[in-house]
Amino acid sequence: PWGVCEELAILHGGFLLASRLVQPRPLRELSKGEWPLVGPPITDALREIGARCPAPPRHSLWKKEAVAIVWAKVLLPAPPAASLDQEWKEDAFFSVGRMIPDVNRTVLFELVKALGAPRLFVQLLLALPHDVCQNELERLVRYVASETSLSDIRFFLDVWWEMMRHQEGQEDGTVSTFSTLVRQHGCESSLDDGLQPPKRFKGDPSSLNGSPAATSLLMILIEGLKETYRSIAQPRMKCYALANLVELLSVFTELGPEGSPLPVTEYLDKVSSVVSLWTKDAESQYHHGGLDEKVKEAERSMNFSSMAKLSREELFVGLDFLCSLLHTWGEELQGVLNSSENVCYESYWLLDTLVTFRKNLVCFSETGDLSKDETHKAFELAQIIDDFLQEISTSQKSKDLDTSLASSVAMTIIEQKLHRHVEMCSVFVSEETWAFSKGWVGCFVKNKDLFQKPELVLKLLQTLVNFAISCQDREAQEMQTQVTKAVVECYSELSLVDKNKVISGVLASWGGPGLSLNLQVVREGFQEDLNVTFNQITKSVADEGLTRAVASVARLALLYPEATVKQVCGLAVVNLGAHQFLAQILCSFPALSFLETHDDPGRPRSLVVRCLKEVVWEKLSTAREKEQFLEFLAFLMQPSSAAPLVSPAEVTKAFVLPYLKSDCAQVELSLQILSKVLGIQSYPEEDWIKSCHPFPLLLSLCKLLDGYTRYWHQPKDQLFPSLETKDLVLNVLGQLCEVVRPEAAPSPEVWLQSLAWLHRKVASLDWTIGLRLKKFYGDHFKNEVPATLFEICKLPEDEWTSQPLPAYGPGSGLLAWMECCCVSTALRETMLTLLTVNVDNPEEVNLFSKGFLVALIQVLPWCSHSEWKRLVPVVTNLLERQVLHVPYTLEYVQYMPLLNLRPFACYLQLSVLFLRGFQLLCSSSCSTWLPAEAWLHVIQLYCGSLTDLMSSIKSTAGSPLHPAEDRSPVEEVSFVCIQMFCHLLHVAAMLPPDSGCSEPLVVVALEILSQYEAFSSADKSPSNVLRRANERHFLESITDNIGDEALRGPLLQKLGKLGA
């Protein structure tokens, strides 16, 4: 393992000179007293080797190798002369070993003492096999106990100290080589140091006063101190010995606390104190060392080996010995420790370990399951220590310790990445008195990779802001910039979860403005940075990975959360198709669900909701923007794979409650928002609606519905939501009634009171609104309807009750009945069931049919699209049941159609009924009843019904190309289409001029002609060509009479193509 080299030759020379000095006796018989004579040549040789080594580590390595070679020479027996030829080939130590003369342990121990290398000695000692190690330590103890000198005491105590701090697993090549050599050669020694050691290296139970407890290495140390303590005269050495013993008993026994390291601040104070002591103490071996070395050694002094602990028996042997030492040395040491001239590391260490030991001892005596005698001994020793410490002044226990060193020590621990350097980072960022010194800034910037934890980043930001507020000169600005950049880099390396923790902290500390509130360096150029970042994101939504985009936005959200959220909200509305991607980005930051604290009840508490309201709400101009806003908001409330960023309650309070008024421009959008909110499934807080005043909210929707009863008579300059919005109001009311349940009320009594309040308020509104709330009311209230409804229906009185309504005079029963049919599908079916018409009485059927037509015309203009769709099946039902009589006249027929029109009779009657309705509506008796602006709505409802009618006809007839039967009803469908087309043109001709209804009429008329074309073309009969020509001529002649060019032109063009 060790080759013959120049350095070994020098060492060989030193040993040869030493051998000559003791001739004729060999070095293996050297006594302790002869070392001063023979030692210098050996130490001079090592000094010369050190001078030749270019770097200190190499010099230290050679010290270790020299000791290892000498120790190996002591331990490894010389081969018999007869086997030399074989040994030089097989023995790795042969060449090196032959260059060193036979030596004994006196040379080994004195060489280590001379080199001042107890740590090196311990590293080699603990690399030996256990029995060899124990034997060698016993030999050291015997050696020190014989002719004991001060240097022996120091050496023994240093070895003890090092053994308690030796860390396994850190062996270098020299130690490994030494260990391997010894294990390969076995455990036999050829030499005798005159100390009567055993022939083999194994524990001798009769040694060291024959103590049966002396079985472990630590007990050998205790027994060694028993042998030598009388030779210790210096107070400093006494403190050292006592501290070693106390620490051993405190750490390597049952007394040692399990898994509870010192708090890092206390740890730093202790390290700083030790460094301070070494700096002031000229006798300390570290006095002349640099700060790095002192900190490293001070840290090491506080970290202990993982050696096996003493047994209970060994512990009490140690406690007894400590008790006797305190009795023997106590008084002298109290005087020394109270003297200001004797403050040194050893005295500080002794006091520190005694304080800790006493606490552990008291705790152990109370919880350690001890015998009565053991408990007594423990309490007695604790009392002795307590008395000892009380005699020492408190100020002396920490006299002259330079705590100003703490910052330098902490920075050294961080920069050198010493033990607990990660924890030290938290102290570094917390101590604002250290912050922004040049050393602090340099340490942080250089080691910023150690500060990549959310709590550290947040603390650094707080320190940065505090510094920015207090110091604003140019140099401070430069340091701010440097530190801000480094902190942002640390933040950028965090996981997304940790970034959110930092953003939460920033919002909690500085609100929406975040760091920009106090850091000018953040404000400068931020808007440009914001614009550039989001331009890149929005220009490449398809290509930009979400992770990459989130990382870009994370940095902005840290610096100025509010501005970042506002930018996202603004872009989500105006950038076509980018809203969902931007919502995903925003939902990646649950920290932005921050709720602000303020006293303004009208201002949203949610940061995101406030930003939406300030940036977007009143600036939505196009339908597309409103749609993107709605989808964006819905995603924020219910993202696909993240926590909601805004709550339904916050959204409702901000965007719905203030705007549910008929004269508000945003009412329709508010209703759409409320519909989205109510449609959210399984929101974490199921009872969120409680905080949104649900009953006043219901009443607001009811009032909106009530406004529609005066829709066509509202002043022209007054805002009111369109009739298209009425369906939205109805849907939202239904949704809200489902969400607001009795469980949401604080108690059943409160629920009943709230129902009664709502019922009382709704009583003053249109009577149909109460019917819409019937399911919500439950069995608490009856259906209240006009008295005239009872005239045409058999209404059960336990569910229905009449109320006097002046607007519903005699003959208005059918009107009320039809309005009930519009309320809901269920109520429509109930009305159809309860309707009483005597079909056996022709006069009654006739009167009913005429009244029905009038009621239908009265209801039609006020119907929303969904209400009208609900009402048309009522007509169909009555026609099929033949309760409603609608005679079909052949006014648009040139000849008698010999066709089977029975399957289409209902459709023809329905089309005629619509025509009769418009004839009534356009008659002179009704000329002033319907306002001009209502015609378009009425025609839209009519055209919608015709479209549905065409679908039904097609469904009844089947495909013209694939007939279900042998004979397809193509002629019948063609006939029906011609009739409906004529009815539509008749209606168009009756409309007031400038009614603006051309567009929907053209669309439906073209649709009817297309249907006609499809079916008539499928007719393969011989007469088809002639019939089609006649029909086209007939249709063209009728169309040509239409006065409205916007309607006539497209239809004639279409008919022309039919002929082609």
PESULNOR-V659944 format. One line per field, one symbol per residue. psi: psi as a letter, one per 30 degrees, with the letter a starting at -180 (. if undefined). A space follows every 10 residues. Layout:
psi = ???
This chain:
psi = eklkaeeeee eeeeeeeeee fgkfklffgk leffefefee eeeeeeeeee ffkfkeeeee eeeeeeeeee eeeeekkkkk efgeeeefef jffeeeeffk lklafeeeee eeeefhheee eeeeefflke eeeeeeeeee eeeefkhkle eeeeeeeeee eeefgkklgg kaeeeeeeee eeeegahkkf lkggghllel jlkjffligg kffifleeee eeeeeeffff fjekeeeeee eeeeeeeefe ehaffkkkhi lkkeeeeeee eeeeeeeeef jffkfgefll eeeeeeeeee fgkllhlkll leeeefeeee eeeeeeeefe eeeeeeffkf fgjleeeeee eeeeeeeeee eeeeffgghl leeeeeeeee eeeeeeeeef fkkeeffhkg kjfffeeeee eeeeefhakg feefeeeeff jfffkgleee eeeeeehfff gikeeeeeee eeeeeeeeef kgleeeeeee eeeeeeeeee efflleeeee eeeeeeeeeg aefbffefje feejgeeeee eeefeeeffh eefjkeeeee eefeeefeei eeeeeeeeee efefjjffee eeeeeeffif ffgkklklfj ffkkfkeeee eeeeeeeggj eleeeeeeee eeeeeefile hlkkfkleee eeeefdefgi kfgkfgeeee eeeeeeeffk khkejfgffe fgieeeeeee eeeeeefffg eggkkegkkk klfefeeeee eeeeeefeej leffkeleee eeeeeeeeee efffakffee efgeeefbgf klkjlkffef ffkikkfffk llkjjefiak ggeeeeeeee ffeleeeeee eeefkjkjff jeeeeeeeee eeeeeeeeee ffkleeeeef eefeeeeeee fhekjjkjkh fhkfljjilj gefgeeeeee eeeeeeeeee eglffgegek leffeeeeee eeeeeeeeee eeeeeeflkf fikflejkhe eeeeeeeeee eeeeeeeeff kklhfhgeee eeeeeeeeee eeeeeeffjg legeeeeeee eeeeeeeeef fkfjefeeee eeeeeeeee.
